[in-house]
Amino acid sequence: LRFSCRVGGGLVQAGGSLRLSCTASGSIVRIDDMGWHRQAPGKERELVATINSGGSPSYSDSVKGRLTISRGNAKNTWYLQMDSLRPEDTAVYYCYAHGLTTVLPTGELVVDGEDYWGKGTQVTVSS
């Protein structure tokens, strides 16, 4: 399982926008929950947004109305559109997947309840 995380620009002024994308590759048939966490310097990692297999999003209170998570048309790809960014949004952002169904070379399907994390990507919002 591999994650490829991309960010459209990592440095932005307050009030600006950025878009993060993440693609999980491997023998994945299905991902139940996709999301993003972030970790600011000196702080614990926190959940930012998740989206389930039905397309229902969930957000932390600190980002509601400003960040939008979505699933892409491409399989196993998801996005985080970040608008009206604030300096306090500065953090390393990690894409996250939970509830994977993968297919073995034998054709057997395996349902996995583990959490999987992509490499973090730095987002910096200047004041």
GIVENWO-V212902 format. One record per residue. N is the residue number from 0. RES is the residue in one letter. SS is DSSP state (h for helix, s for strand, l for the rest). NEAR is the number of other ideal C-beta (glycine too) atoms within 12 Angstrom. Layout:
n & res & ss & near
N & RES & SS & NEAR
N & RES & SS & NEAR
This chain:
n & res & ss & near
0 & L & l & 22
1 & R & s & 18
2 & F & s & 30
3 & S & s & 21
4 & C & s & 34
5 & R & s & 23
6 & V & s & 30
7 & G & l & 19
8 & G & l & 19
9 & G & l & 25
10 & L & s & 18
11 & V & s & 27
12 & Q & s & 18
13 & A & l & 21
14 & G & l & 17
15 & G & l & 24
16 & S & l & 24
17 & L & s & 35
18 & R & s & 29
19 & L & s & 46
20 & S & s & 30
21 & C & s & 40
22 & T & s & 27
23 & A & s & 36
24 & S & s & 21
25 & G & l & 22
26 & S & l & 22
27 & I & s & 27
28 & V & s & 22
29 & R & s & 24
30 & I & s & 37
31 & D & s & 28
32 & D & s & 32
33 & M & s & 47
34 & G & s & 42
35 & W & s & 48
36 & H & s & 36
37 & R & s & 36
38 & Q & s & 23
39 & A & l & 24
40 & P & l & 13
41 & G & l & 8
42 & K & l & 14
43 & E & l & 11
44 & R & l & 22
45 & E & s & 24
46 & L & s & 26
47 & V & s & 37
48 & A & s & 39
49 & T & s & 33
50 & I & s & 33
51 & N & s & 21
52 & S & l & 20
53 & G & l & 12
54 & G & l & 16
55 & S & l & 17
56 & P & s & 26
57 & S & s & 22
58 & Y & s & 24
59 & S & l & 23
60 & D & l & 13
61 & S & l & 20
62 & V & l & 33
63 & K & l & 16
64 & G & l & 14
65 & R & l & 27
66 & L & s & 36
67 & T & s & 26
68 & I & s & 38
69 & S & s & 25
70 & R & s & 32
71 & G & l & 23
72 & N & l & 10
73 & A & l & 15
74 & K & l & 17
75 & N & l & 32
76 & T & s & 28
77 & W & s & 39
78 & Y & s & 31
79 & L & s & 44
80 & Q & s & 26
81 & M & s & 39
82 & D & l & 21
83 & S & l & 22
84 & L & l & 33
85 & R & l & 26
86 & P & h & 19
87 & E & h & 21
88 & D & h & 37
89 & T & l & 27
90 & A & s & 34
91 & V & s & 28
92 & Y & s & 43
93 & Y & s & 32
94 & C & s & 41
95 & Y & s & 38
96 & A & s & 41
97 & H & s & 26
98 & G & s & 25
99 & L & s & 30
100 & T & s & 25
101 & T & s & 26
102 & V & s & 17
103 & L & l & 14
104 & P & l & 8
105 & T & l & 9
106 & G & l & 10
107 & E & l & 12
108 & L & s & 15
109 & V & s & 21
110 & V & s & 18
111 & D & s & 23
112 & G & s & 13
113 & E & s & 18
114 & D & s & 23
115 & Y & s & 30
116 & W & s & 27
117 & G & l & 33
118 & K & l & 18
119 & G & l & 24
120 & T & s & 32
121 & Q & s & 24
122 & V & s & 37
123 & T & s & 28
124 & V & s & 29
125 & S & s & 17
126 & S & l & 14
